[in-house]
Amino acid sequence: MSAGRLRVEWSPGSDRLTGICHCGARHTAEDPAEIWAWLLSHPDHDAS
């Protein structure tokens, strides 16, 4: 994964989104704002 890349993937058939940080950490939630807040909090987010 390239440095600085943040991704949000949608799980088809659901409301689930998975945020993937450039450090490799992942977080899943239904709220897009929650995903982006988590991604932008690097390096202070928990890897899950």
Buried (B, 14 or more C-beta within 10 A) or exposed (E): EEEEEBEEEEEEEEEEBBBBBBEEBEBBBEEEEBBBBBBEEEEEBEEE
